[in-house]
Amino acid sequence: MTSNPYAAYRTVDTLTADPVTLTTMLFDGAVKALRKARLHWENGNRRGFNDETNRAYLIIGELRATLDMSQGELSENLAALYAYCLRRIVEGSVGDLAKLEEVEHHISKIGEAWRAATAQLRAQAAGAAAPGTEAAA
């Protein structure tokens, strides 16, 4: 049992989340790790910087690994962008914050697009499931 109730909540949240929510959490986690890495660098905390850049690297690697490559051009483009971001994290791990900020920008934009697309799909699914929303024949 953990003494940190927030950590316990996050563990339960992660274990019970659907794949769409988990993917959203990965985007958020990568951006958060990159921001924390920058703060650690600015405060002279090299170990914290390394830990957070590694965390971002692992998260983006997971995003890349879970792509459904049978979906064609979109997944191929995302895979290439994730690979590029992974290279930039490695290059930025020596303290080149501009490279990490570039990765943060890319992942933030993809995360925003993911949120918009999933919100639209959920709204459509809710509209289709709601009674009385059928078109008149």
C-alpha positions as CSV (number, residue, x, y, z in Angstrom):
1,M,0.0,0.0,0.0
2,T,1.3,3.4,-0.9
3,S,1.5,6.4,1.5
4,N,0.8,8.8,-1.3
5,P,-2.9,8.8,-2.1
6,Y,-2.4,10.7,-5.3
7,A,0.0,8.0,-6.6
8,A,-2.5,5.3,-5.6
9,Y,-5.3,7.2,-7.5
10,R,-3.1,7.5,-10.6
11,T,-2.3,3.8,-10.5
12,V,-6.0,2.8,-10.3
13,D,-6.7,5.4,-13.0
14,T,-4.1,4.0,-15.3
15,L,-5.1,0.4,-14.7
16,T,-8.8,1.0,-15.4
17,A,-8.5,3.5,-18.3
18,D,-9.6,2.7,-21.8
19,P,-7.1,2.8,-24.6
20,V,-8.1,6.3,-25.8
21,T,-7.6,7.6,-22.3
22,L,-4.3,5.8,-21.9
23,T,-3.0,7.3,-25.1
24,T,-4.1,10.8,-23.9
25,M,-2.2,10.1,-20.6
26,L,0.9,9.2,-22.6
27,F,0.8,12.5,-24.5
28,D,0.3,14.4,-21.3
29,G,3.1,12.4,-19.6
30,A,5.6,13.1,-22.4
31,V,4.9,16.8,-22.3
32,K,5.1,16.9,-18.6
33,A,8.4,15.0,-18.5
34,L,9.9,17.4,-21.1
35,R,8.9,20.4,-19.1
36,K,10.2,19.0,-15.9
37,A,13.5,18.1,-17.7
38,R,13.9,21.8,-18.7
39,L,13.2,22.9,-15.1
40,H,15.8,20.4,-13.8
41,W,18.4,21.7,-16.3
42,E,17.7,25.3,-15.3
43,N,18.1,24.4,-11.6
44,G,21.4,22.5,-12.2
45,N,19.8,19.1,-11.4
46,R,21.5,16.9,-13.9
47,R,20.1,13.6,-12.5
48,G,16.5,15.0,-12.6
49,F,17.1,16.2,-16.1
50,N,18.4,12.8,-17.2
51,D,15.5,11.0,-15.5
52,E,12.9,13.2,-17.2
53,T,14.4,13.1,-20.6
54,N,14.6,9.3,-20.3
55,R,10.9,9.2,-19.2
56,A,9.9,11.3,-22.2
57,Y,11.9,9.0,-24.5
58,L,10.2,5.9,-23.1
59,I,6.8,7.4,-23.4
60,I,7.3,8.5,-27.0
61,G,8.7,5.1,-27.7
62,E,5.6,3.5,-26.3
63,L,3.4,5.8,-28.5
64,R,5.4,4.7,-31.5
65,A,5.3,1.0,-30.6
66,T,1.5,1.0,-30.2
67,L,0.7,2.5,-33.6
68,D,-1.5,0.4,-35.7
69,M,0.6,0.3,-38.9
70,S,-2.2,-1.3,-40.9
71,Q,-3.9,2.1,-40.9
72,G,-1.7,3.4,-43.7
73,E,-0.2,6.8,-44.3
74,L,-1.3,8.4,-41.0
75,S,0.4,5.8,-38.9
76,E,3.5,5.8,-41.1
77,N,3.8,9.6,-40.7
78,L,3.3,9.4,-37.0
79,A,5.9,6.7,-36.7
80,A,8.4,8.8,-38.6
81,L,7.6,11.9,-36.4
82,Y,8.0,9.8,-33.2
83,A,11.3,8.4,-34.5
84,Y,12.4,12.0,-35.2
85,C,11.4,13.1,-31.7
86,L,13.3,10.2,-30.2
87,R,16.4,11.3,-32.1
88,R,15.9,14.9,-30.9
89,I,15.6,13.8,-27.3
90,V,18.9,11.9,-27.6
91,E,20.5,15.0,-29.2
92,G,19.0,17.3,-26.5
93,S,20.1,15.1,-23.6
94,V,23.4,17.0,-23.5
95,G,21.5,20.1,-22.5
96,D,20.3,21.4,-25.8
97,L,16.9,22.7,-24.6
98,A,15.9,23.9,-28.0
99,K,15.8,20.3,-29.2
100,L,13.7,19.3,-26.3
101,E,11.3,22.2,-26.8
102,E,10.9,21.2,-30.4
103,V,9.9,17.7,-29.3
104,E,7.5,19.2,-26.7
105,H,5.9,21.3,-29.5
106,H,5.4,18.3,-31.7
107,I,4.0,16.0,-29.0
108,S,1.7,18.8,-27.7
109,K,0.3,19.4,-31.2
110,I,-0.3,15.6,-31.8
111,G,-1.9,15.4,-28.3
112,E,-4.2,18.3,-29.1
113,A,-5.2,16.7,-32.4
114,W,-5.8,13.4,-30.6
115,R,-8.0,15.1,-28.0
116,A,-10.1,16.9,-30.7
117,A,-10.5,13.7,-32.8
118,T,-11.5,11.5,-29.9
119,A,-13.9,14.2,-28.5
120,Q,-15.6,14.4,-31.9
121,L,-15.9,10.6,-32.2
122,R,-17.3,10.3,-28.7
123,A,-19.8,13.1,-29.4
124,Q,-20.9,11.3,-32.6
125,A,-21.2,8.0,-30.7
126,A,-23.2,9.7,-28.0
127,G,-25.5,11.3,-30.6
128,A,-26.0,8.0,-32.4
129,A,-26.9,6.3,-29.1
130,A,-29.2,9.0,-27.8
131,P,-32.9,8.3,-28.3
132,G,-34.8,10.7,-30.5
133,T,-31.7,11.7,-32.5
134,E,-32.6,9.7,-35.6
135,A,-33.2,11.6,-38.7
136,A,-36.8,11.7,-39.8
137,A,-37.5,9.4,-42.8
